[in-house]
């Protein structure tokens, strides 16, 4: 060893390997939010009839403050469609495409899923880029034959289970 520390590893006392089945995800067309989520008023659920819910959820995340009312309506979101490069995507968007989208547009994205039965929120995609831009948090909801991306306006409100204010860390969920 040249220019090394001179330290030698003698043994490894334990090794832990967490293994899980690879489960690709993608979003498609509109699914109504569960009342539990809807009543928290923490999400914008784009009402799309195409397979482009990822696009509409991203636009809701970036531009909802510029839309005076009904940010879930596609006609309102369509006004901002040309401000972002969508060329690397094929619809419905799956997890393998999101990193390229983040890099091309300098938009960090986190994707969460929620188990309605026990209010358990877990992150299924953590942004891969470092950026000064706001992180767009999306919720992937599913029913029997479809899945759909929804913009999360307030992650703290989504995971809150009572009246206490939460400031969640996206690396810890």
Buried (B, 14 or more C-beta within 10 A) or exposed (E): EEEEEEEEEEEEEEEEEEEEEEEEBBBBBBBEBEEEBEEBEBBBBBBBEEBBBBBBBBBBBBBBEEBEEEBBBBEBBEEBBEEBEBEBBEBBBBBEBBBEBBEBBEBBBBBBBBEEEEEEBEBBBBBEBEEEEEBBBBBBBBEEEBBBBBBBBBBEBBBBEEEEEEEBEBEEB
